[in-house]
Amino acid sequence: MNITFLSALTATAVATALLGAGDPAQAFSFGTNGIKFQEDTDVNFKFQESHGGYTSSFGIYSVKNSATSLISTLFSETKSSDNGGENEWKGSLGNTVLGSGSAVFTFLANQVYTLGLSSGGDGTVYSTSALNAGSQQAVFGAASPLWNALGKETTNFFQPAGQFTDGTGSLSNGGTLISFDDRGGGNDKDFQDFTVSAEAVPEPITMTGLALGFGGLVAARRRRASKTVA
């Protein structure tokens, strides 16, 4: 086999292997059936906006034998909205939710989690429907209807909610949107009371793999060019 071609092929293979190791772990489940990863996985959550009348907080909960335990509160509202009911209870970053609006959480391998929204007198609702006695209180998905619903006071964008139950496909591909209904308004199921985005964080080795792979290909090409000149 041509040595130059072998060098290029080896470099490509190394880059491919490293890229595979650097990709974020594929979720076993990330949706209304629960959250569980096969490997330790960092996920970056970003607050988008809220449209609920309560002062709410969003957090990560562990799940064991159907019992939940709060592990980390990622975002908390300091008031129910930017300006009461005058703007239809809209809450934005820097006004209702303070801070950077971004938080990274490490999900440990093979442990079961859920996302939870704690709001006023209606208690806590979970992204895992089974923990709400089977009631779906959160939607997942990167589909444009979810993103387009931000800033709009209508339930039409989220119907039927049953189509938006799984965020695994987009978690490592641009991120998924997660939006809750807090059971306010008679549990109106508008799914816009508290909205965050989530995206898996790539491991640093990804860029190293790219550098090694491309470096090997460039070196092979230079050797081939020098032999041609000679």
N, C-alpha and C positions, 0 to 999 in steps of 0.2 A: 504493500500500500504506500502511496506517496506520503513522504514524511510531513510535507507542508500541510496536506489535507488532513493527516492524522492529528497534527497540532491544533488545527482549527476545530476539528471535530471534538477533540478533548476539551478545549476551552469552552465550546458551546455546551458540552455535557456538564462540565463543572458549574457553569452559570445556571443551567436549568435546575440542577440539583440544589444549588444554593437558593435560587428563587423559590423553589418548592418549600424549602425549610423556612424561608422568611415570610411567606404568606400568612395572614392571620388564620387561626384555626377555624375550620368550618364548624358552625354551630350544629350540634345535634338537634337543638330546638331553640328558637328565639321567636316566640309568638304567644298566642293565647292558650297554647297547650303547656306553657312553661318555658323556662330558660335553663339550658344545660349545654356545656361545652365539653369536647373531648380532650382539649388541652387548655392550660391556663391562657386566658385571652383578655387583652386590654380593650375596652370599648370606651370611646369618647362620646359623652352625652353633651348636647347643647340645648339650652332652653330656647324655645322659639317664641311662644306667647301663650297667654291664658285668656279664657273667656268665662270664668266662673265667678259667682257671687261670694264665694268663700275665700278665706285666707288659707292657702293650701301649701303643702310641702310634698316633694317628690323624692322617693328613696328606693334603695335596693334592699330586698328582704330575702333571707334564706328560708327554705321550705323543708320541713321534715315531718313526715306523717301528717300532712295537711295542716300543720301548725307553722305560722310565719313568725320570723324574728327580724326586726329592723337591724341591718348591718351598717348602712350609711345613708344619710340624708344628703342628696346632691344639690337640690334647689329648694329654696323656701321663699314664699311671698311675705313681704313685710306689711302688706295691706291687700284688700280684696281686689283692687283694680287701680289703674292709673288715676282715675277721677270718678270713682263711684259709678252709679248707673248712667251718668251722662254720656259715657262712651261705650255703653252696653257691656260693662264689666271687663273691658280689655285690659290686660296686664302685660307690660313690656319690660325688656331688660333695661336696667338702669333706673327704673322707676318703681315698678312693683317687685321685681326680683333684682337684687343688688349683686355686685361682683362681676366676674368675667362672663358668667353664663355658660361656662364650659367646665366639665369635670370628667376625669378618667377613672374608671373602676375596673379592677382586675377580677374577672370571674375565674374561680378555681376549677380545675378539671373535675368532671364527674360529680359536681355538686349541683343541687337544684335550687334555682332562684326564681324570684318574681319581682316585677316592678310594682310599686305601690304609690297611690296618691291619697294622702290624708287631708281631709277637708271638713272643717267645721263640725256640726253636729251629726253629719251623715257618715262619720267614721272613715275607714280606709277602704278603697276599692283597689283591686289588683289586676295586673295585666293578664294573669292566668284565670280564665273563666271559672274553672272548677273551684277556685277559692272564693268566688262570689256566688256560691250555690248554683253555679252553671250559667250565670248571667254575664254576657260579654260587656265589659266596661272599658275596653281599650281596643284601638285599631292599630294595625301594623301595616307598613308597606311603602314602597317608593313610587307607587302609581301616582300620576299627575293629579288625579282628583283630590288626593290627600294634601299635596303641597298647595294646590290652588285654593283649598278651603281656608287657609290661614287668612285672617282678617275679614272673613265673611260670616255674617250672622245668619246662617242657614244650615239646616240639617241635610239638605239635598245632596251635598257633596260627599257625605259619608254613608249614603244608602245604596245598596244594602251593606251594612257593616260586616256581615259574614264573609264578604269577599276579601276583607283585609284582616287576616288573622296570622300571617306569617311574614317575618322580616328577614329570614335567613338568606334569601337570594340576593338581597341588596345590602346586607350588612357590610360586606367587603367590596361593594361596588357602588360607591357614591352615597351610601348611608340609607337608613330607613327612617321613616317618620312614625312616631308613636303618639297617639292622642287619646286622652281619657274623657269619660263622662263621670262626673263626681256624684251622680244620683240626685243632684239638685234639680229644681223645677219638676218635681214628680218623676225623676229619673227619665228625663226627656230624650236621652240617647242622642244628643247632638254631637258627642265625641269631639268637643273642642274646648273643654273646660281647662285643660292643661296639656300643652303640646311640647314635645322634645324631639330632637333627632338623635340617632345613634349610628356610629360607624366604628368598625373594628380598626384598631391601630396596627399598621404594618410593623413588623420587627425590623430593627436597623440593618440586619444582615441582608435585606433585600437590595439596598443600594450597593453593598459590598459585592454581592453576586453580580450585579450589573457591571460594576467596574472591572472585576476579574474576567468576566466573560468577554467584554468588549476589548479589554487589554490584550487577552490572548489572541483574539481574532486580528487585531491590528498588528501584533508582533508577527503572526504567521504571514500576513500579507506583505510586510516589509521584507521578511526573509525570502519570500517568493520573488519580490521585485528585484532584490539584490542579485539573486541567482540568474534572473533573466538578463540583467545588465552585464553580468560576468560572462 
